[in-house]
Amino acid sequence: MPNCTRVIEFDAAHRVMEHESKCRNLHGHRYKIELTVAGELDSLGRVIDFGVMKSVFGGWVDQNLDHGCILFDADEDVAKLCEENGWRFFLMDSNPTAENLAELLFEKAKELLPDLTVVRLRLYETPNCWSEVSF
């Protein structure tokens, strides 16, 4: 089955609660997502228009994660700080590690693009470090 990949990038802060090192501090990343989907070709010979991937999936990322804080919902102090200052934040039911965030994004892509098979989602936390979830 043919597939195609779209890259989506965003900036966000996070912290990993109870991390044994400096990642327990609030810090930021330039995240990069590689989203690969598969499906039957349309009459133009495409799995999906790349612009649709950007507007649908990338739009969700932009609305929920870009230029915000991604937090574990148990991180009440930082969530309260964000709320008091009117800062954007997104709560997860687990620590916002690259692995957990990649899994969340993989599931969100499946929800937002139901007519396609989400084959792979690779999330780069840094240029040298990534996590990947695949079908």
N, C-alpha and C positions, 0 to 999 in steps of 0.2 A: 504494500500500500504506500503511495507517495506521501512524503511529509515535507514540512517547511518549518523554519525556525525564525523567530523574531526576537530581537534584543530590546529589552526595556531597562532603563536605568533610573535610579532614584537615590536621593540622599536622606538619611535618617539617623537618629540617635537611638541607642539602646544601652542596656546594661544587663549583665548576667548575674542575677542574685546568687550569692554564696560562692561565686567563682573564686578559685584559690589564688588568683593573680589580679593584674590590673584591669581585667575586663569586668570586675565587679563595679567599677566606676562608670558613670554615664559618659559615653563617648560616641563619636559618629563614624559613619562609613559612607562611601559611594558604592552602593549596591548595584550589581548588574545581574539581570535575569536573562537566561536563554530559555525561551519557551518553544518546544517542538511539538507540533500537532500533526496528525495524519488523518486522511479521509479520502473519499472519492474526488476525482477532479471535476470541477464544474465545466460549463460549456466553453469557458475561456482557457481551460487547462490549469486551473489553480486549485489547491486544497482550500485556501481561504485568501482573501485579499489581505496583504500585510497591514494595510491601514485599518482594517476591521480588528485585527489582533491588537493594534496599538490603541484604538479608541475603546474597545470593550475591556480587554484585560489591562492594558496600560492605563486606561481611564480609572479603573478601580484602584490600581496601585497609586496613581496620582491623588485621588480623593482620600485615600485612607492611610497611606504610609509616607508619601513624599514630604520631606521637610517637617517631620514629626518625630515623636519619641515612640518607639515600639517597646512595650513593657509587659512583663508578667503581671497578670491581674492581682497577684499577691504583693506587688510592689506599690503598696498604698501610699507611702510617703512621696515617691516621685510622681505618681499619678495625681496626688493632691497638689503638689507644686505646679504641675502642668495646668491643672484645672484653675488654680488660683491666679495664674498668670495669663490665662487664655491661650496657652500653647496647645498645638495639635498633639494628640496622643492616640495610640491604638493599643488595646489590651488583648493579650493572648492568654490562653489557659495553661501556658507553660513558659519556661524561660525562653526569651527570644534569641536562641542560638541560631546559627546558620541552618542547622539540620531541622529544627522545629519550624523556622520560618519558611524553609523550602517546602516542607510538607504542607504547611498551611496554604502557600501559594499554589502548589500543585492541585490541591483540592478545590481552591477558588477558581483556577483555570478550568477545571472539569465542570464546575457549576456554571461558569460564564460562557463556555463554548460547548454546549451539550451535544451539538451535532457532529463534533470531531472527537477523535481519540487523542487525549493528551499523552504523548509518548514519553516526554522527558521535560523536567524543569531543573535547570542548573542555576544556583544562586551563588554568585561571587560576593563574598564579604569584603575581600581585598583582591587585588590582581593575582595573588598567589594562593588564595584559600577559598574553597567553594564546597558546597554541599549539593548533592544531586538526588532527585527522586525520579524514578522511571516506572512505566507501566509494567 
